[in-house]
Amino acid sequence: MLHPNDIQHRFYFVERSVRLAAQAASAEPGLPRELRNCIELMDKHADSAREILESADDTRIRKLVRDLEILAERAKRICDYIPTLSGQLKGAVTHMHSQVEELKRDMRV
């Protein structure tokens, strides 16, 4: 597993990508409710992540990463199946998904 400082550094990129996806979602007309819910839940997880990361509780950190992975995967799947979504939103969700996958890989979760 990564050093706690490395985890926080990597998580910064995840958090930033979640914020960008949330911004893109808020600008998207007719956003499906399920996609909005996924992104909102990821945003809430990102908000609570700092506390979890500072706790250095390996179990909580791994659960956070797994939860983020599930939500990111669901959001990406929705984007893949709805052709009318904007390229900006699809790109933001794809980037968010890849950042979560990289964090998971680096942590070996």
MDTraj code that builds the backbone (N, CA, C; nanometers):
import mdtraj as md
import numpy as np

residues = "MET LEU HIS PRO ASN ASP ILE GLN HIS ARG PHE TYR PHE VAL GLU ARG SER VAL ARG LEU ALA ALA GLN ALA ALA SER ALA GLU PRO GLY LEU PRO ARG GLU LEU ARG ASN CYS ILE GLU LEU MET ASP LYS HIS ALA ASP SER ALA ARG GLU ILE LEU GLU SER ALA ASP ASP THR ARG ILE ARG LYS LEU VAL ARG ASP LEU GLU ILE LEU ALA GLU ARG ALA LYS ARG ILE CYS ASP TYR ILE PRO THR LEU SER GLY GLN LEU LYS GLY ALA VAL THR HIS MET HIS SER GLN VAL GLU GLU LEU LYS ARG ASP MET ARG VAL".split()
xyz = np.array([
    [0.0845, -0.1183, 0.0000],
    [0.0000, 0.0000, 0.0000],
    [0.0886, 0.1241, 0.0000],
    [0.0372, 0.2287, -0.0576],
    [0.1106, 0.3542, -0.0656],
    [0.1307, 0.4162, 0.0715],
    [0.2298, 0.4997, 0.0810],
    [0.2537, 0.5795, 0.2007],
    [0.1358, 0.6760, 0.2161],
    [0.0934, 0.7082, 0.3400],
    [-0.0214, 0.7978, 0.3593],
    [-0.0106, 0.9311, 0.2831],
    [0.1071, 0.9901, 0.2760],
    [0.1210, 1.1153, 0.2005],
    [0.0979, 1.0932, 0.0512],
    [0.1429, 0.9778, 0.0013],
    [0.1207, 0.9460, -0.1401],
    [-0.0275, 0.9223, -0.1679],
    [-0.0955, 0.8596, -0.0749],
    [-0.2393, 0.8368, -0.0897],
    [-0.3113, 0.9713, -0.0958],
    [-0.2772, 1.0618, -0.0061],
    [-0.3418, 1.1932, -0.0062],
    [-0.3123, 1.2684, -0.1360],
    [-0.1896, 1.2567, -0.1832],
    [-0.1535, 1.3233, -0.3090],
    [-0.2343, 1.2649, -0.4249],
    [-0.2412, 1.1334, -0.4342],
    [-0.3177, 1.0692, -0.5413],
    [-0.4654, 1.1034, -0.5290],
    [-0.5135, 1.1088, -0.4040],
    [-0.6551, 1.1366, -0.3859],
    [-0.6893, 1.2788, -0.4289],
    [-0.5938, 1.3689, -0.4219],
    [-0.6172, 1.5060, -0.4688],
    [-0.6653, 1.5033, -0.6138],
    [-0.6045, 1.4189, -0.6978],
    [-0.6428, 1.4110, -0.8381],
    [-0.7821, 1.3498, -0.8552],
    [-0.8148, 1.2538, -0.7698],
    [-0.9487, 1.1960, -0.7726],
    [-1.0497, 1.3036, -0.7344],
    [-1.0221, 1.3726, -0.6269],
    [-1.1128, 1.4772, -0.5784],
    [-1.1342, 1.5846, -0.6859],
    [-1.0261, 1.6268, -0.7491],
    [-1.0362, 1.7285, -0.8535],
    [-1.1207, 1.6784, -0.9706],
    [-1.1023, 1.5533, -1.0092],
    [-1.1797, 1.4996, -1.1217],
    [-1.3277, 1.4856, -1.0852],
    [-1.3570, 1.4543, -0.9598],
    [-1.4967, 1.4471, -0.9146],
    [-1.5604, 1.5855, -0.9227],
    [-1.4875, 1.6879, -0.8784],
    [-1.5393, 1.8253, -0.8840],
    [-1.5660, 1.8686, -1.0282],
    [-1.4757, 1.8324, -1.1189],
    [-1.4953, 1.8678, -1.2599],
    [-1.6174, 1.7959, -1.3187],
    [-1.6357, 1.6709, -1.2813],
    [-1.7528, 1.5965, -1.3290],
    [-1.8805, 1.6571, -1.2725],
    [-1.8761, 1.6996, -1.1467],
    [-1.9938, 1.7626, -1.0853],
    [-2.0272, 1.8939, -1.1562],
    [-1.9250, 1.9705, -1.1918],
    [-1.9487, 2.0953, -1.2659],
    [-2.0087, 2.0669, -1.4031],
    [-1.9536, 1.9682, -1.4714],
    [-2.0059, 1.9329, -1.6034],
    [-2.1494, 1.8827, -1.5925],
    [-2.1786, 1.8067, -1.4877],
    [-2.3140, 1.7541, -1.4681],
    [-2.4135, 1.8669, -1.4422],
    [-2.3709, 1.9671, -1.3658],
    [-2.4633, 2.0768, -1.3341],
    [-2.4952, 2.1598, -1.4585],
    [-2.4083, 2.1562, -1.5584],
    [-2.4307, 2.2316, -1.6822],
    [-2.5014, 2.1483, -1.7893],
    [-2.5286, 2.0228, -1.7592],
    [-2.5854, 1.9306, -1.8583],
    [-2.7379, 1.9327, -1.8522],
    [-2.8030, 1.9753, -1.9615],
    [-2.9499, 1.9716, -1.9626],
    [-2.9996, 1.8268, -1.9735],
    [-3.1032, 1.7946, -1.9015],
    [-3.1633, 1.6622, -1.9107],
    [-3.0763, 1.5499, -1.8589],
    [-2.9961, 1.5785, -1.7580],
    [-2.9085, 1.4760, -1.7018],
    [-2.9918, 1.3656, -1.6360],
    [-2.9675, 1.2397, -1.6706],
    [-3.0437, 1.1306, -1.6071],
    [-3.0230, 1.1305, -1.4555],
    [-3.1305, 1.1035, -1.3844],
    [-3.1281, 1.1049, -1.2377],
    [-3.0223, 1.0099, -1.1816],
    [-3.0102, 0.8921, -1.2391],
    [-2.9135, 0.7945, -1.1875],
    [-2.7701, 0.8465, -1.1986],
    [-2.7394, 0.9138, -1.3092],
    [-2.6059, 0.9707, -1.3258],
    [-2.5838, 1.0851, -1.2276],
    [-2.6832, 1.1701, -1.2124],
    [-2.6736, 1.2796, -1.1155],
    [-2.6490, 1.2244, -0.9747],
    [-2.7221, 1.1191, -0.9392],
    [-2.7056, 1.0583, -0.8069],
    [-2.5646, 1.0026, -0.7880],
    [-2.5116, 0.9360, -0.8889],
    [-2.3752, 0.8812, -0.8802],
    [-2.2733, 0.9919, -0.8548],
    [-2.2843, 1.0977, -0.9327],
    [-2.1880, 1.2064, -0.9199],
    [-2.2037, 1.2781, -0.7868],
    [-2.3282, 1.2976, -0.7420],
    [-2.3501, 1.3616, -0.6118],
    [-2.2946, 1.2759, -0.4981],
    [-2.3132, 1.1449, -0.5066],
    [-2.2584, 1.0558, -0.4036],
    [-2.1057, 1.0573, -0.4053],
    [-2.0480, 1.0610, -0.5233],
    [-1.9013, 1.0684, -0.5316],
    [-1.8521, 1.1992, -0.4704],
    [-1.9251, 1.3064, -0.4938],
    [-1.8889, 1.4366, -0.4384],
    [-1.8948, 1.4316, -0.2852],
    [-1.9969, 1.3678, -0.2307],
    [-2.0078, 1.3534, -0.0848],
    [-1.8938, 1.2682, -0.0291],
    [-1.8609, 1.1609, -0.0999],
    [-1.7490, 1.0767, -0.0568],
    [-1.6186, 1.1561, -0.0590],
    [-1.6019, 1.2370, -0.1625],
    [-1.4806, 1.3190, -0.1722],
    [-1.4735, 1.4183, -0.0553],
    [-1.5892, 1.4712, -0.0152],
    [-1.5925, 1.5635, 0.0986],
    [-1.5488, 1.4961, 0.2282],
    [-1.5914, 1.3730, 0.2481],
    [-1.5578, 1.3023, 0.3721],
    [-1.4225, 1.2321, 0.3654],
    [-1.3627, 1.2281, 0.2482],
    [-1.2387, 1.1521, 0.2292],
    [-1.1224, 1.2067, 0.3105],
    [-1.1126, 1.3375, 0.3219],
    [-0.9989, 1.3963, 0.3938],
    [-0.9935, 1.3420, 0.5374],
    [-1.1093, 1.3388, 0.6021],
    [-1.1156, 1.2856, 0.7389],
    [-1.0754, 1.1381, 0.7426],
    [-1.1227, 1.0627, 0.6462],
    [-1.0910, 0.9197, 0.6407],
    [-0.9419, 0.8997, 0.6154],
    [-0.8858, 0.9766, 0.5244],
    [-0.7436, 0.9633, 0.4936],
    [-0.6577, 1.0023, 0.6136],
    [-0.6977, 1.1069, 0.6847],
    [-0.6218, 1.1504, 0.8013],
    [-0.6292, 1.0499, 0.9158],
    [-0.7362, 0.9710, 0.9181],
    [-0.7504, 0.8705, 1.0239],
    [-0.6476, 0.7584, 1.0066],
    [-0.5968, 0.7421, 0.8841],
    [-0.5005, 0.6360, 0.8511],
    [-0.5565, 0.4967, 0.8823],
    [-0.6877, 0.4852, 0.8840],
    [-0.7549, 0.3578, 0.9078],
    [-0.7628, 0.2838, 0.7741],
    [-0.6791, 0.1834, 0.7593],
    [-0.6686, 0.1102, 0.6338],
    [-0.8028, 0.0551, 0.5870],
    [-0.8824, 0.0031, 0.6774],
    [-1.0121, -0.0546, 0.6414],
    [-1.1054, 0.0516, 0.5847],
    [-1.1122, 0.1670, 0.6505],
    [-1.1982, 0.2761, 0.6038],
    [-1.1495, 0.3315, 0.4697],
    [-1.0192, 0.3414, 0.4541],
    [-0.9630, 0.3939, 0.3291],
    [-0.9958, 0.2994, 0.2142],
    [-0.9787, 0.1701, 0.2359],
    [-1.0086, 0.0721, 0.1307],
    [-1.1575, 0.0723, 0.0959],
    [-1.2428, 0.0870, 0.1969],
    [-1.3872, 0.0939, 0.1710],
    [-1.4201, 0.2186, 0.0892],
    [-1.3593, 0.3300, 0.1223],
    [-1.3810, 0.4534, 0.0476],
    [-1.3437, 0.4332, -0.0995],
    [-1.2290, 0.3736, -0.1235],
    [-1.1833, 0.3527, -0.2611],
    [-1.2768, 0.2572, -0.3339],
    [-1.3209, 0.1516, -0.2683],
    [-1.4151, 0.0573, -0.3319],
    [-1.5475, 0.1267, -0.3639],
    [-1.5979, 0.2075, -0.2702],
    [-1.7234, 0.2803, -0.2937],
    [-1.7095, 0.3761, -0.4118],
    [-1.5980, 0.4476, -0.4166],
    [-1.5739, 0.5392, -0.5276],
    [-1.5651, 0.4637, -0.6600],
    [-1.5009, 0.3479, -0.6559],
    [-1.4881, 0.2681, -0.7775],
    [-1.6253, 0.2244, -0.8297],
    [-1.7111, 0.1784, -0.7421],
    [-1.8452, 0.1331, -0.7811],
    [-1.9236, 0.2486, -0.8437],
    [-1.9185, 0.3647, -0.7791],
    [-1.9917, 0.4803, -0.8301],
    [-1.9346, 0.5293, -0.9629],
    [-1.8028, 0.5343, -0.9738],
    [-1.7396, 0.5797, -1.0976],
    [-1.7702, 0.4846, -1.2126],
    [-1.7688, 0.3572, -1.1835],
    [-1.8000, 0.2576, -1.2862],
    [-1.9451, 0.2730, -1.3333],
    [-2.0360, 0.2936, -1.2390],
    [-2.1770, 0.3107, -1.2745],
    [-2.1951, 0.4371, -1.3594],
    [-2.1310, 0.5475, -1.3187],
    [-2.1425, 0.6726, -1.3933],
    [-2.0877, 0.6558, -1.5352],
    [-1.9751, 0.5893, -1.5472],
    [-1.9146, 0.5682, -1.6799],
    [-2.0057, 0.4821, -1.7665],
    [-2.0630, 0.3787, -1.7091],
    [-2.1530, 0.2905, -1.7841],
    [-2.2739, 0.3680, -1.8362],
    [-2.3298, 0.4545, -1.7522],
    [-2.4443, 0.5355, -1.7942],
    [-2.4038, 0.6244, -1.9116],
    [-2.2884, 0.6899, -1.8991],
    [-2.2403, 0.7779, -2.0073],
    [-2.2180, 0.7011, -2.1364],
    [-2.1699, 0.5792, -2.1260],
    [-2.1432, 0.4974, -2.2445],
    [-2.2711, 0.4608, -2.3191],
    [-2.3843, 0.4529, -2.2472],
    [-2.5088, 0.4076, -2.3083],
    [-2.6045, 0.5193, -2.3454],
    [-2.5699, 0.6450, -2.3151],
    [-2.6589, 0.7561, -2.3503],
    [-2.5867, 0.8474, -2.4485],
    [-2.6163, 0.8322, -2.5764],
    [-2.5429, 0.9068, -2.6789],
    [-2.5703, 1.0571, -2.6791],
    [-2.6775, 1.1015, -2.6165],
    [-2.7133, 1.2436, -2.6217],
    [-2.6389, 1.3287, -2.5189],
    [-2.5629, 1.2674, -2.4303],
    [-2.4875, 1.3452, -2.3318],
    [-2.3730, 1.4186, -2.4009],
    [-2.3378, 1.5334, -2.3469],
    [-2.2320, 1.6143, -2.4083],
    [-2.0959, 1.5468, -2.3957],
    [-2.0089, 1.5819, -2.4878],
    [-1.8718, 1.5311, -2.4837],
    [-1.7994, 1.5784, -2.3591],
    [-1.8320, 1.6994, -2.3136],
    [-1.7689, 1.7522, -2.1924],
    [-1.8022, 1.6652, -2.0721],
    [-1.9287, 1.6282, -2.0577],
    [-1.9682, 1.5445, -1.9448],
    [-1.9080, 1.4053, -1.9570],
    [-1.9157, 1.3472, -2.0756],
    [-1.8595, 1.2135, -2.0951],
    [-1.7093, 1.2130, -2.0663],
    [-1.6400, 1.3159, -2.1120],
    [-1.4965, 1.3256, -2.0870],
    [-1.4654, 1.3406, -1.9386],
    [-1.5453, 1.4224, -1.8695],
    [-1.5233, 1.4435, -1.7264],
    [-1.5473, 1.3141, -1.6484],
    [-1.6508, 1.2406, -1.6841],
    [-1.6812, 1.1151, -1.6153],
    [-1.5743, 1.0098, -1.6461],
    [-1.5290, 1.0042, -1.7706],
    [-1.4241, 0.9089, -1.8069],
    [-1.2955, 0.9406, -1.7310],
    [-1.2621, 1.0683, -1.7216],
    [-1.1418, 1.1094, -1.6478],
    [-1.1554, 1.0740, -1.4992],
    [-1.2720, 1.1006, -1.4421],
    [-1.2978, 1.0685, -1.3019],
    [-1.2809, 0.9176, -1.2796],
    [-1.3371, 0.8389, -1.3689],
    [-1.3279, 0.6935, -1.3586],
    [-1.1822, 0.6488, -1.3641],
    [-1.1046, 0.7053, -1.4567],
    [-0.9643, 0.6636, -1.4696],
    [-0.8830, 0.7046, -1.3468],
    [-0.9139, 0.8190, -1.2869],
    [-0.8425, 0.8615, -1.1663],
    [-0.8710, 0.7665, -1.0499],
    [-0.9951, 0.7239, -1.0371],
    [-1.0303, 0.6281, -0.9309],
    [-0.9611, 0.4947, -0.9562],
    [-0.9591, 0.4506, -1.0809],
    [-0.8923, 0.3241, -1.1144],
    [-0.7424, 0.3307, -1.0854],
    [-0.6797, 0.4440, -1.1148],
    [-0.5373, 0.4591, -1.0848],
    [-0.5121, 0.4561, -0.9346],
    [-0.5969, 0.5229, -0.8587],
    [-0.5832, 0.5209, -0.7127],
    [-0.5971, 0.3781, -0.6618],
    [-0.6965, 0.3075, -0.7109],
    [-0.7188, 0.1685, -0.6697],
    [-0.5966, 0.0821, -0.7031],
    [-0.5453, 0.0988, -0.8237],
    [-0.4285, 0.0219, -0.8656],
    [-0.3076, 0.0546, -0.7767],
    [-0.2840, 0.1822, -0.7537],
    [-0.1695, 0.2237, -0.6728],
    [-0.1795, 0.1737, -0.5282],
    [-0.3022, 0.1652, -0.4786],
    [-0.3220, 0.1180, -0.3416],
    [-0.3313, -0.0336, -0.3339],
    [-0.3458, -0.0956, -0.4487],
    [-0.3643, -0.2420, -0.4559],
    [-0.4868, -0.2866, -0.3761],
    [-0.5965, -0.2152, -0.3974],
    [-0.7221, -0.2482, -0.3278],
    [-0.7895, -0.3617, -0.4014],
])
top = md.Topology()
chain = top.add_chain()
for i, resn in enumerate(residues, 1):
    res = top.add_residue(resn, chain, resSeq=i)
    for name in ("N", "CA", "C"):
        top.add_atom(name, md.element.get_by_symbol(name[0]), res)
traj = md.Trajectory(xyz[None], top)
